[in-house]
Amino acid sequence: MTYLKWILITLCALFVVAVGSGYIVAMMAGDHETRPDMPETGSQKAKKSKGSSIDPSVMNAKLKARLKAFEPKGIYVVIDTGANELYLKKNGEVVRRCIVSSGSGNVLEDTKVGKKWVFDTPRGEYEVKSKAVQPNWIKPDWAFVEEGEAAPKSYKDRVEEGVLGDYALGFGNGYFIHGTLYTRMLGRNVTHGCVRMGDEDLEAVFRTAPMGTKIYIF
Amino acid sequence: MFTAFCLYFIVSTVCLGSGLAWAAETPDIALENRLLSAELGLAKQQKVYFIVDLKAKKLFFKARGMVLKESGILGVRLWGSAPKLEPIELTGKTAIFAPERENVTPTQEAAAPAIENTAAPAAAGALKKDPYDIKALELSDMPTTYSLRLGDELFIMVRPFAEGAGMRALSLTQKVGWYVYMPIRTLWMAAKKEPVRTVELTLSPKDAQAFYWSFLEGVSAIVYMPQKQ
């Protein structure tokens, strides 16, 4: 019993030493600063070297103005691929909220030719590059691979009508905002990367967003 | 004597741990100017970025200087010194139950469920919560507990807000355990030459999943910490 007690005390002591060492290492790691003088960014160093002595509140207003200048003017689109929501916005205010479907995140591999497709909706800033009414779907290679078929050589064998809804807005690299036959799947991640919308919402977005409208996807 | 020793150990580790915590700060316009300067660089890019504002306890999804989405941070714990107030890129995510992509086998219809499913699902009685079993990566597949590594600077550990008596008891255990776990983790990370600074964020489960979903490798964040005076 005495031995057990001493073993436990020794283990506890070693544990305390380990924990204490951890605190010391944490305090030593980096600068444990107590003054408000944070490491400066490159632009701040450049300003200092120019002998700038602008009042901080004036600088604050200038910086906020510069940041505000990056914001899009007028109409823009925000797509939340996690929540499957699309917001049509104007000057920061929501004009319309829509339920959409975005990329499934699935992976398709064609082992015969060693090609791989990942069905994600791309993230970042884009813009409306094309607009079409009654668009036809020009089936890409993956659509045939997915069905276990060989991709056709003829262009006209790739054309499929009536599956993209009444309108389509292209935002580059083959991605579109378009309609869908599968309206019950709106709100789910079921597409190959495009953004699918219900008919009414799609028409509203199509009529409101001109070419060049910014689209922000996250 | 043994009991007294254990009590002393527990009290001393809690006191030491408290010493490493940062106090809440009054607004500091110079610090805010540095945040804005740092953000300007990110706003020039065509990418979404994040601001983790530990002073306002908000998580901002931003692009071009404007807020796309805002989430509340329900709890914050800090370990180590403040990171530099500049954009840091996400270089890795770790989760026990990390989601995995589905591999589509050719001849399966991956994205188009059978059209007969468009009929009303309520025909036979109570509605099923999810009448369509789709194979896809969705928000609900994302973990609520995970760790994010930002460059060589910082780890962000995300935990879900505890709801229910059982989860609150677990959360309390985790809170106390933090003061023992973090120093030992520090020794381990220092030995591996990994970052020691850690920020633990408590988010609602949904916000935790949304953050994991949107914060991809290669995307940058700025962690805005209050400064000790």
Interface residues (C-beta under 8 A of the other chain):
Chain A: K5 L8 I9 C12 F15 V16 A18 V19 G20 S21 G22 Y23 V25 A26 M27 A29 G30 D31 H32 E33 T34 P36 M38 P39 E40 T41 S43 Q44 P56 S57 M59 N60 L63 K64 R66 L67 K68 A69 F70 E71 P72 V78 D80 T81 G82 A83 G92 S104 G105 N106 V107 L108 E109 D110 V118 F119 R123 G124 E125 Y126 V145 E146 E147 G148 L181 Y182 T183 R184 M185 R188 N189 V190 T191 H192 Y216 I217 F218
Chain B: F2 F5 C6 F9 S12 T13 L16 G17 L20 D28 I29 A30 L31 E32 N33 R34 L36 S37 A38 E39 L40 G41 A43 K44 Q46 K47 V48 F61 A63 R64 G65 M66 L68 K69 W79 G80 S81 A82 K84 L85 E86 R101 E102 N103 V104 P106 T107 Q108 E109 A110 A111 A112 P113 I115 N117 T118 Y132 I134 K135 A136 L137 E138 L139 M142 V180 M182 P183 I184 R185 T186 L187 A190 V196 R197 Q209 A210 W213 S214 L216 V219 Q227 K228 Q229
